[in-house]
Amino acid sequence: QVQLAESGGGLVQAGGSLRLSCAASGPTLTSYVLGWFRQAPGKEREFVSAIRWNGDNTYYADSVKGRFTISRDNAKNLVYLQMTSLKPEDTAVYYCATGATYGYTRPTAYGYWGQGTQVTVSS
């Protein structure tokens, strides 16, 4: 059974930085993409970034490109989302997810989700 747990959320002023972590456990993780999504109140869950466990390909939403960086530590089964130049519109609950082999921008492509971590950016 694949399990995911996010950490690192919090309150930060606009222009600040946070690093989110996603700890993953379970079989055959290397076959999957790991994605970060976010969901603000009253809005749909949206794709933020993704990375393959067994390759160098990374993917970003246009809204975070150049500000967020996704990386992984395969030895520790950790995936990070370094967020810089944060804006109030980045405020949301951030989720990591895995289980996708294609269609990595769609929440429905992922079979496993963490519980989420709140990120609040004040203006």
C-alpha positions as CSV (number, residue, x, y, z in Angstrom):
1,Q,0.0,0.0,0.0
2,V,1.4,3.4,-1.1
3,Q,1.3,6.0,1.6
4,L,2.2,9.7,1.3
5,A,2.7,12.4,4.0
6,E,3.3,16.1,3.4
7,S,5.0,18.5,5.7
8,G,6.5,21.9,5.7
9,G,3.5,24.1,5.2
10,G,2.9,27.3,7.2
11,L,2.4,31.0,7.2
12,V,4.8,33.2,5.2
13,Q,4.8,36.8,4.0
14,A,4.6,37.5,0.3
15,G,8.0,37.2,-1.3
16,G,9.1,34.6,1.2
17,S,9.9,30.9,0.8
18,L,8.8,27.5,2.0
19,R,10.0,24.0,1.3
20,L,7.4,21.3,1.3
21,S,8.3,17.6,1.8
22,C,6.4,14.5,0.7
23,A,7.5,11.2,2.4
24,A,6.5,8.2,0.3
25,S,6.4,4.5,1.1
26,G,5.1,1.5,-0.7
27,P,5.9,-0.8,-3.6
28,T,6.9,0.0,-7.2
29,L,7.2,3.8,-6.6
30,T,9.8,4.0,-9.3
31,S,7.1,3.3,-11.9
32,Y,5.2,6.4,-11.1
33,V,5.1,10.1,-11.4
34,L,4.9,12.1,-8.1
35,G,2.9,15.3,-8.4
36,W,2.1,18.3,-6.3
37,F,-1.4,19.8,-6.4
38,R,-3.0,22.6,-4.5
39,Q,-6.6,23.5,-3.7
40,A,-7.7,26.9,-2.5
41,P,-11.1,27.4,-0.9
42,G,-13.9,27.3,-3.4
43,K,-11.6,26.3,-6.2
44,E,-10.8,23.1,-8.0
45,R,-7.6,21.1,-7.2
46,E,-5.0,22.3,-9.6
47,F,-1.7,20.9,-10.8
48,V,1.5,22.5,-9.5
49,S,4.5,20.3,-10.4
50,A,5.5,16.7,-11.0
51,I,8.6,14.6,-11.2
52,R,9.4,11.0,-12.2
53,W,10.9,8.8,-9.6
54,N,13.2,7.2,-12.2
55,G,14.1,10.0,-14.5
56,D,15.1,13.7,-14.6
57,N,11.9,15.0,-16.2
58,T,10.2,17.7,-14.2
59,Y,7.0,19.5,-15.0
60,Y,5.5,22.8,-13.8
61,A,2.3,24.8,-14.1
62,D,2.8,28.1,-15.8
63,S,1.8,29.9,-12.6
64,V,4.7,28.6,-10.7
65,K,7.4,28.2,-13.3
66,G,10.6,30.0,-12.3
67,R,9.5,30.2,-8.7
68,F,9.0,26.6,-7.6
69,T,11.4,23.8,-7.9
70,I,10.6,20.1,-7.5
71,S,13.3,17.6,-6.5
72,R,13.6,14.1,-5.0
73,D,15.8,12.0,-2.8
74,N,15.3,8.4,-4.0
75,A,17.4,7.0,-1.1
76,K,14.9,8.5,1.4
77,N,11.8,8.3,-0.8
78,L,11.3,12.0,-0.3
79,V,10.1,14.6,-2.8
80,Y,10.5,18.3,-2.2
81,L,8.8,21.4,-3.5
82,Q,10.9,24.5,-2.9
83,M,8.7,27.5,-3.2
84,T,10.2,31.0,-3.6
85,S,8.8,34.5,-4.3
86,L,5.5,33.4,-2.8
87,K,2.4,35.3,-3.6
88,P,-1.0,35.6,-1.8
89,E,-2.5,33.6,-4.7
90,D,-0.3,30.7,-3.8
91,T,-2.4,30.2,-0.6
92,A,-3.9,26.8,-0.6
93,V,-3.7,23.3,0.8
94,Y,-0.9,21.5,-1.0
95,Y,-1.1,17.8,-1.7
96,C,1.3,15.3,-3.0
97,A,0.1,12.4,-5.1
98,T,1.5,9.4,-6.9
99,G,0.3,6.4,-8.9
100,A,0.2,8.2,-12.2
101,T,2.0,6.9,-15.3
102,Y,0.6,9.4,-17.7
103,G,-1.6,12.5,-17.7
104,Y,0.3,13.9,-14.8
105,T,-1.5,17.2,-14.8
106,R,-4.9,15.6,-14.1
107,P,-5.8,14.8,-10.5
108,T,-7.8,11.8,-11.7
109,A,-4.6,10.2,-13.0
110,Y,-3.3,9.7,-9.5
111,G,-4.4,6.9,-7.2
112,Y,-2.7,7.8,-4.0
113,W,-2.8,11.1,-2.1
114,G,-1.4,12.6,1.1
115,Q,-3.5,14.4,3.6
116,G,-2.3,17.9,2.6
117,T,-0.5,20.7,4.2
118,Q,-1.7,24.3,4.5
119,V,0.3,27.1,2.9
120,T,-0.8,30.7,3.7
121,V,0.9,33.7,2.1
122,S,0.1,37.0,3.6
123,S,0.2,40.3,1.7
